[in-house]
Amino acid sequence: MYPRVTISPELRKWILATTRAGHGVDDVLRLMKENGYDPRQSRSIVAEVMKLPLAALHASTGKPGGLRTRHPEAPEVVIDGRTIGIPVSVDAPALRVLDGLLSERECADLIELARPRLQRALTVDSEGKQQVDHRRTSEGMFFRAGETPLVATIEQRLAQLLGVPASHGEGLQILHYGPGQEYEPHYDWFDPALPGYDKLTARAGQRIASVVMYLNTPERGGGTAFPEIGLTVAARRGSAVYFAYEGGDQSSLHAGLPVLQGEKWIATHWLRERPFGQGSRR
């Protein structure tokens, strides 16, 4: 429950516009304080507008150096001569469908580089250790940061697109789903209530955004569903879905839908508040 506060349409619009421009919660709260808003009330207002649990908002603020992504603006952006279309744009969570992020050759090469290294995909438990999770039935592998020229090129492209240095990214993960395989609804941010939260975020802070890149087009199924907002993004080769979240944004709940026919290959990139070393993997 949020404390009952009155939020003018103008203030609501300003908060959304400021966060869409890539500013974090700390920036918004600082600007509100400078303009005479009570800090405690400001937190409640921002939590309400951004649909965040108030406790998670407290956990995500007050950490110096924590960056936030810049949300690409429709209808398109150009990065190093590549035009990336943005046919779908959502405010909460901040979400963009990115058409043409990868070329067909880049998709094919990533698949071939990853194929011989696939293993049962793991998740991270509350203590920061890898585990087999029944919700994720795919195979996967991780590239080290900048491991190949292609990986480095993609990481740099995302850095320019989202305004966050490549050093803030976790290693690119490639996942392969066969018929019937899926990843049930989950969040990518780390829950501050879990006992392992401090360990998971000690080096690089909270996750701030995800990019799911589709390396092929399944014959049927395999899209990414966002049940809280009633949106399913179709898996289409070369396209991607980007979504950002201040820690605890429940509208960022998402799922990799079952592959009904054929197979699905994706590359996933998670971004952190601070530079990410070669430590814990998801």
Residue, then its C-alpha position, 0 to 999 in steps of 0.5 A: m500500500y502507498p500512503r495517500v498523496t495528491i499528485s497533480p497531472e503536471l507532476r506525474k507527467w514531469i516524473l515520467a518524462t524525467t525517468r524516460a530521459g534516463h534519470g534515476v530515482d535519486d535525481v528525481l528526489r533531489l530535484m523535488k527537494e530543491n523545489g520545496y517538496d518534503p523528502r518523505q512525501s516525495r518518495s511516496i509520490v515517486a513510488e506511486v507514479m512509477k508503480l514501485p513498492l516503497a520499500a524497494l524504492h528505499a533500497s534503490t536510492g542513496k547509492p552514489g555512482g548508480l547509473r540509469t539507462r537512457h530510454p531510446e525514443a520512437p520512432e527510430v534511433v541511429i547508432d553507428g549508421r545502423t537504424i534501429g526502429i522502435p515500433v512499441s514504446v511503454d512508460a511503465p515499465a520503461l519498455r521498447v521493442l527494438d527492430g533491427l538491433l542485430s543483423e542476420r549475420e550477427c545472429a547466425d554467428l552468435i548461435e554458432l559460437a554458443r552452440p558447442r558450449l551450451q549447458r543446462a541454464l542456471t539461475v542464482d539463488s538467494e545466496g548468490k550461488q548458481q542453481v537448477d531452476h524448474r522455471r527455466t528449462s533452456e540450455g545456455m552459456f555466457f560469453r565473457a565481456g568483450e570475449t570476441p570481436l562480435v560480442a564486443t561490438i554488440e556490447q558497445r552498440l548497446a552502450q551507445l543506445l542506452g547511455v551506459p558504459a559497456s563495463h556496466g553489463e553482465g556477460l552476454q548470455i545465449l539461451h536455446y529453447g526447444p519445443g515446449q521449453e519456457y521460462e516462467p514469469h519472473y523478475d530480473w531485479f534482485d529482491p531486497a528482501l532476500p537474505g542474499y541481496d547484499k552479496l548479489t549487489a555488493r560489487a555492481g549494485q542492483r540490476i537496472a535494465s534488461v535487453v532480450m535479443y532474438l537470434n531466430t524466429p521460432e515457427r510458433g510461440g516463444g515470445t516474451a510476455f509481460p502479464e502485468i501490462g498485457l503485452t507479448v513481444a513476438a520473437r523475431r530474428g534481429s529484433a529485441v525487447y529492452f526494459a528498465y526498472e528501478g529495483g522492485d518494479q513489479s510491472s516488469l514481471h515477464a516470461g519466456l513463453p513456451v516454444l510451440q514449434g521449432e526452436k528459439w535462440i536469444a541473447t540476454h544482456w543485464l545492466r547494473e548500476r555500477p561496473f560489473g566484474q567477472g564475478s557472480r553469474r545469473 
